[in-house]
Amino acid sequence: MLHKVVSAPINLVLKIGEKVKEEADKELYDLPTIQQKLIQLQMMYELGEIPEEAYIEKEEELLMRYEAAKRFEIEQWEQMAKKKRG
């Protein structure tokens, strides 16, 4: 009983940490999320909401994240393929 009382806050912190990591991974590695951000950025630029310099800077950042996410996805597929083979 005492163990549950003591470990409950630790378990809660761990679950919160896992959720934060999931959201961070989604932000960094989720291809549809990155694509959506690129579309939003393009729209903001075309509507004159952001200057060209800011657009170019943010676009470069998003494209780098897209490339990293794509590499991450390929690595995951390769790992799954290795596990299937034995």
VENWOMO-V718234 format. One record per pair of residues at least 12 apart in sequence whose C-alpha atoms are under 7 Angstrom apart, sorted by the first residue. I is the first residue (numbers start at 1). GAP is how many residues later the second one is. If there is no record, write none. Layout:
<<I | GAP> <I | GAP>>
//
This chain:
<<28 | 37> <28 | 41> <29 | 40> <30 | 39> <31 | 35> <31 | 38> <34 | 28> <34 | 32> <38 | 21> <38 | 24> <41 | 14>>
//
